[in-house]
């Protein structure tokens, strides 16, 4: 049996790349492959970076594909690296799978995102000296190893000829702190998965994350999750502002200094989506025509490197298969080989949820968008699904009573789906959440026609609070004909209200602007569009203790009375990017 198993594993290893390429619809292989394991680069500060290199045989000069991965060299990761490395090498590329510091056999201490620029630049210089190098370097990877590409995107001669970045952006700070609140679930999931000297086998479950998150101070969540301190998690928590810590990671103006076209792949339920779309919009304004005109954007029905499950139980197409299927055409297009058909004739390819179909576009946001306000309203109160909160396309013409609730940090609104790194991400029912009294619910009448919402979403609220510092959250929801409610988009805003305290705090009205995740969704005829407003979404975001003290180390909490006003004097409104029917 052992011998048969060994033969089976060997056969899979040998035939796997060809079988994978066939499943992906890639062009046929042309070359036998020679693997060079453990190639070493000694950095300027004396650290050995190790790489596995896959060479197409009987070729003098080849373009190079570089992937710098922050993964340990266990069996699963080694098999994946060899599969894609051999697959690319069989088609004429030298593929380099290099470990970042402390990972995949490389020396040094592992600390995600730190040191990627200098090590990356030295790797580019090392490649340029190799006898096989033909002048083209293509880079590939997502998440933390998407960051390894952005860190060297300003380099030339040697530098990338093209980049393929999925689920990562030039702005990790804003991924961790959207609207000023901390992406706790994503950060904890990352810390549990990657702390120490090895990758841990599985992502923590939603219950494990919630248990670790459910305590004070926030700064000790890593210890509750792993039993030890995780240095990078603590640094993320202790640097809520964009300071020198984040400038060292994110750099400055990396999109503006980009020297080569980039293929960006994003997901509607991925935490990097807003910052990735900002990258795309800025690079389309680049003064380099070869960068702006040749870059591409694909947005699919994915969480962070996984597919979503739709409300009817069906799964979206597999992300990994999709990303690998477009990798070779993208590299061929930008390496001088020009063998495969181009990735797309359009600049943007997006997946329209609801209809669940792909569509080609030429820009983001779409030029034909009609930004349409939907005004919040209620007569008695909008508290929970039993209230009478409504969303109306017509502007209010009279004063209306305000809606109020109590936000208690010790009893936060629980997360149910959304844009996160861990396994809790995606689409989930919201009906239980909408039964809470600290959730305001505003709903349109039943739609008399399909309504497509594609683009950035914003919410303008007129609020009052008794807290010196607090949060307001929002969630866009699709309500089906049977009443089932599913999350489409979410957002949060954390800010100070220190200027007014005491008895008059509940009377001071603040106009706030809250951004929700961009989306592309068709709300079908007979469905309803719903907005949920509250002050917590935990542990997707950390809880605001409401005290105004430093949140990372705060152990005390206070409850806050939150008020949302609407009507003629205070036209609170949700602004949806409506795409007119053709």
PyMOL commands that set and color helices and strands:
alter all, ss='L'
color gray80, all
select helices_A, chain A and resi 2-24+75-89+116-128+144-150+172-176+178-180+184-194+206-213+218-226+231-238+244-250+273-283+289-292+319-335+409-411+433-435+503-506+551-553
alter helices_A, ss='H'
color red, helices_A
select strands_A, chain A and resi 33-42+48-56+62-69+93-99+133-142+162-166+261-267+296-300+348-352+357-361+369-377+390-392+403-407+440-443+451-465+469-479+485-496+510-523+528-534+560-565+573-579
alter strands_A, ss='S'
color yellow, strands_A
deselect
rebuild
show_as cartoon
